[in-house]
Structure formats: C-alpha cells, structure tokens
Amino acid sequence: MKSPSIYFLTVNYHSTELIRRLISSIYACEDSDRSNHQLIIVNNAIDDLAISSLEDARVTVIHALDNLGFGRACNLGLNWIYERDASATVWIINPDAYLVDGAIAQLNKLLQAHPEIAILGTSVYDTSGQLCFGGGKFIPGNGAIWEETDSTSTIQQDTECVLTDWVTACSMVLNLKHFSQCPYFDPDYFLYYEDFDFCRRYASQGHQIYFSDRIRVVHQTSAIASRNRHFKITNEIYSYLLSLEKHASIPILSFRLTRIAIASILQMFYNRQKATSKLTGVVMYCQRILRNPSH
C-alpha cells in the first residue's frame, strides 16, 4: 500500500467532537486522492471512550496510559509514524483547530517548490478571522518570546514562506526526511512552550524554521485549556521559565523570574485568582531547580 502523503497528528483530551470537526475539514479540502492522507490521534484521556468511535481505515487512535501532556503525547505519535515511514510529512495540529479550504493543496505546492523545508509553521486565525499566529520571535538578550499577530510583518511579503524564530505546534509541519532520527519534543514540558523549545533545539542543529501564510488553519482559541484557567496560567508560567533556563542566560532567567514573582504579589490586591496561578507556576519552577540544582 502506498504510504500516506501526509500524516496528520493530534492529541485528544476529552475533545472527540472537536476532532470530528478537524477530520471533516481534512476531508473537505483534500484532493481526489483521499486515501493518501491519514490522521493519528494520541489519546491522553483514558476515560474518553468516545474517541474510539472515530477510528477507521484512515484514522488511528494510540492510547496513552496516562495524561502525558502535549509534547510527550506527540512523541508517541511521531515515533509511531517514523517507524512506518521515516521520510513522511507530518502535520501536527491542535484538536480544536481545523483546516481552511485549500490548505492541503497549498502545503503540497509549497513543499514541492521548497523541498529543503524541514520545519514549517502555518498561519493560525481565530474564529472571528483575526490572525493569532503569524510567526514566532525570540530575543535571548531580554528573554522575550512572543507570537507575531501583525499581518503587515509577514503576510504582505511577496514570498511563499519566510524564516522565523519558532512556530506554533497548533499547526506545525515536519518533513521527516530531513531528520537523521525521529524528532521529539522535550519531555520536561507538560504544556506550553514545547513548540518554542522544539524549534530552537533543531535550529541549533542547522534546521531553518519557516512560516507560510499561504497555508491557513482556524483555531478555536483556548477551547480546551480554558476549561481550567488556573492550570493554564500555572503551566504557562512554569514552561516560560523552563524555556529561559534552556535558551537564555542565567541573569535573564533570574530577572524574569523575580519580575513575575513581584508582579504577581502586587496583582494579589486586584486579581487574586490570577496572581495565585502565576505564583504557583513560579513555585513549581523553583521546586524543579531545588530538585535539580545542576540545572
């Protein structure tokens, strides 16, 4: 049997209906060779029995033994794909995202024109049509990590793709043939910034990171993470500090950690819930340092 030209990879955490919509969007924008694409779902919710109803000849469900977090769950899927096709094209996409019509054709066209691409990010829009990811920026000198949302900086260029510092795993394409072994997300991350770390690690190995607005997806922003606001904020803070530990200097990490802690304490006076979540993330990170002083 001919290998799929694209393996879509997503992670489920009580998101069966959202993934059903994602599948519909894939089918809706496929070309005539429908059988040549496949979706791999890594199930992080062992009690979500409904996810198995999506499995068929083109949809494979891999059940994790526990909630592994996003990156480690993706690693299960990436290894599964790599063992079967080490030169596959893998499109990692959030379960609460879906393709815009023509996205697959645009991706195939771009990869044919630029076979050197190993890591590619697509533009991500929210349901109102606003751009929420147009490339990622990183300034090691001050620890700033942000998502570009100004369309004038990336979209109005007369190019198919542009270099960027990092791309979001909400919609990230990997060309496995450019990797000497299966690429992986750092298991130190549970949620957030694992995509930033992934890009910076592989950039340091010589892989250039590309972004293209020609390929678009829609993301129902925070459809999953917003179910637990405290958990979301706590992990954002923890993972941001972890990223600075890995990719910035100790003085920058110390400055940012102190700044976040002080700002959170002051925020206690007018938004105690959010401040508590931020401080919890700081404490989690400090506990990591105490457990692993060599870091």
C-alpha positions in Angstrom: 0.0 0.0 0.0 1.3 3.5 -0.9 2.3 5.5 2.2 0.1 8.5 3.1 1.5 11.7 1.7 0.6 13.5 4.9 0.1 12.1 8.4 -2.0 14.5 10.5 -1.1 14.2 14.2 -3.3 15.4 17.0 -3.7 14.9 20.8 -7.0 14.2 22.4 -8.0 15.3 25.9 -11.8 15.0 26.0 -12.0 16.6 22.5 -13.8 14.0 20.4 -16.3 16.3 18.9 -13.6 18.9 18.1 -11.5 16.2 16.4 -14.6 15.1 14.5 -14.7 18.7 13.1 -11.0 18.5 12.3 -11.5 15.3 10.3 -14.3 16.8 8.4 -12.1 19.8 7.5 -9.4 17.5 6.3 -11.8 15.6 4.1 -13.4 18.8 2.8 -10.1 20.2 1.4 -8.4 17.0 0.2 -7.7 16.5 -3.4 -9.1 13.4 -5.4 -6.5 11.1 -3.7 -8.4 10.9 -0.4 -6.9 7.6 0.7 -3.4 9.1 0.7 -3.7 11.0 4.0 -4.1 9.6 7.5 -4.9 11.0 11.0 -3.1 9.8 14.1 -4.8 10.6 17.4 -2.9 10.2 20.6 -5.5 9.8 23.3 -4.4 11.5 26.6 -7.8 10.8 28.2 -8.1 7.2 29.1 -11.7 7.6 30.2 -12.7 9.2 26.9 -14.3 6.1 25.3 -16.0 8.2 22.6 -12.6 8.8 20.8 -12.6 5.2 19.6 -15.7 5.8 17.5 -13.5 8.0 15.2 -11.1 5.1 14.3 -11.3 3.6 10.8 -9.0 2.8 7.9 -7.8 6.4 7.8 -7.9 7.3 11.5 -5.6 5.5 14.0 -6.0 6.0 17.8 -3.0 5.5 20.0 -4.0 5.2 23.7 -1.6 6.7 26.2 -1.5 5.1 29.7 -2.0 8.5 31.3 -2.3 12.2 30.5 1.3 12.7 29.2 0.9 16.4 28.3 1.0 17.7 24.7 4.7 17.2 23.8 5.1 13.7 25.2 1.9 12.6 23.6 3.1 14.0 20.2 6.3 12.0 20.7 4.2 8.8 20.8 2.6 9.7 17.5 5.9 10.8 15.9 7.6 7.6 16.9 4.7 5.5 15.5 4.9 7.4 12.2 8.7 7.4 12.0 8.8 3.6 12.4 6.5 3.2 9.4 7.8 6.0 7.2 11.0 7.8 8.1 10.5 10.2 5.2 6.9 11.1 6.0 5.4 14.6 6.1 3.7 15.1 9.5 1.2 17.9 10.1 0.9 18.4 13.9 -2.4 20.2 14.6 -4.4 21.0 17.7 -7.7 19.1 18.2 -9.5 22.4 18.5 -8.2 23.7 15.1 -9.4 22.9 11.6 -8.2 23.4 8.1 -9.2 26.3 5.8 -10.3 25.1 2.3 -7.2 24.6 0.0 -4.7 24.2 2.9 -3.6 20.7 1.8 -3.1 21.7 -1.8 -1.1 24.8 -0.7 1.1 22.7 1.5 1.9 20.2 -1.2 2.6 23.0 -3.6 5.0 24.7 -1.1 6.9 21.5 -0.3 7.4 20.7 -3.9 8.7 24.2 -4.5 10.9 24.2 -1.4 11.9 20.6 -0.6 14.6 22.0 1.8 12.0 22.8 4.4 12.2 20.6 7.5 10.0 22.6 9.9 7.1 24.8 8.7 4.5 26.8 10.6 1.2 27.9 9.1 -0.8 30.9 9.9 -3.4 30.5 12.6 -6.6 32.6 12.7 -9.3 32.7 15.4 -12.9 32.1 14.6 -13.6 35.8 14.1 -10.9 35.9 11.3 -8.2 37.6 13.4 -4.6 36.5 12.9 -3.4 35.0 16.2 -0.1 33.4 14.9 2.0 34.8 12.1 5.4 33.6 13.1 7.3 33.4 16.4 10.0 35.8 17.7 12.7 35.3 20.4 15.1 37.8 21.8 17.7 35.9 24.0 19.1 39.2 25.3 16.0 40.0 27.3 14.0 36.7 27.3 11.1 38.0 25.2 9.2 35.2 23.4 6.1 36.2 21.5 3.8 35.4 18.7 3.5 37.7 15.7 0.0 38.9 15.2 0.7 41.9 12.9 -0.2 40.9 9.4 1.9 43.7 7.9 5.1 42.0 9.1 4.6 38.6 7.5 1.6 38.4 5.2 2.2 41.3 2.9 5.5 40.0 1.7 5.5 38.6 -1.9 7.0 35.3 -0.8 5.7 31.8 -0.2 7.5 31.4 3.1 9.8 33.4 5.4 12.3 32.5 8.1 11.1 32.9 11.6 12.5 32.0 15.1 9.9 29.5 16.0 6.4 28.2 15.0 3.4 27.0 17.0 2.6 23.4 17.3 -1.0 24.4 17.0 -0.2 23.9 13.3 3.3 22.7 12.5 4.5 20.6 9.6 7.6 18.4 9.8 9.4 16.9 6.8 10.9 13.8 8.5 13.3 13.0 5.7 15.5 15.9 6.9 16.0 14.4 10.4 18.7 11.8 11.0 16.4 10.3 13.7 12.9 10.8 14.9 12.4 14.4 16.1 10.9 14.8 19.6 9.5 17.3 22.0 11.4 17.8 25.2 9.6 15.6 27.9 10.5 18.3 30.5 7.5 20.2 29.2 3.9 19.2 30.1 2.1 22.0 28.3 3.0 25.3 26.6 6.3 26.4 25.0 7.3 22.9 24.0 7.0 24.1 20.4 9.3 27.0 21.0 11.9 24.7 22.6 11.5 22.2 19.8 12.2 24.9 17.2 15.2 26.4 19.0 16.8 23.0 19.6 16.5 21.9 16.0 17.5 25.4 14.7 20.8 24.9 16.7 21.3 21.7 14.7 21.1 23.6 11.5 17.4 23.3 10.6 15.9 26.6 9.5 12.4 27.4 10.7 9.9 28.6 8.1 6.5 30.2 8.3 3.9 30.5 5.5 0.7 32.4 5.4 -0.3 30.6 2.2 -1.5 27.7 4.5 -4.1 28.6 7.0 -6.0 27.0 9.9 -8.6 28.3 12.2 -8.1 27.7 16.0 -11.0 27.9 18.4 -8.7 29.6 20.9 -8.5 28.0 24.3 -11.4 25.7 23.6 -9.6 23.1 25.7 -7.2 24.9 28.0 -9.8 27.4 29.2 -11.7 24.6 30.9 -9.2 25.1 33.8 -7.9 28.6 33.9 -5.6 28.0 36.9 -4.0 25.0 35.3 -3.4 27.0 32.0 -1.8 30.0 33.7 0.3 27.9 36.0 1.8 25.8 33.2 2.3 28.9 31.0 4.5 30.5 33.7 6.3 27.3 34.5 7.1 26.5 30.9 8.1 30.0 30.1 10.7 30.0 32.9 11.8 26.5 31.8 12.4 27.8 28.3 14.5 30.7 29.6 16.6 28.2 31.5 17.2 26.2 28.3 17.6 29.1 25.8 18.6 32.3 27.6 21.2 33.3 30.2 21.1 32.8 34.0 20.9 36.6 34.6 17.9 36.9 32.2 16.2 33.9 33.8 16.7 35.4 37.3 15.5 38.8 36.2 12.3 37.4 34.6 11.6 35.1 37.5 11.9 37.9 40.0 9.8 40.2 37.9 7.0 37.7 37.5 7.0 37.0 41.2 6.9 40.6 42.3 4.2 41.5 39.7 2.1 38.5 40.9 2.3 39.6 44.5 1.2 43.1 43.6 -1.6 41.6 41.5 -3.0 39.9 44.6 -4.7 43.2 45.5 -6.9 43.3 42.4 -6.9 39.8 40.8 -6.1 37.3 43.5 -7.1 34.2 41.5 -4.8 35.0 38.5 -2.0 36.1 40.8 -2.2 32.8 42.7 -2.0 30.9 39.5 1.1 32.8 38.4 2.8 32.3 41.8 2.0 28.6 41.7 3.9 28.4 38.4 6.9 30.2 39.9 6.9 27.9 42.9 6.7 24.8 40.6 9.7 26.1 38.7 11.7 26.8 41.9 10.9 23.3 43.1 12.3 22.0 39.8 15.6 23.9 40.5 15.8 22.6 44.0 15.3 19.1 42.8 17.9 19.5 40.0 20.4 22.1 41.2 22.7 21.3 38.3 20.2 22.9 36.0 
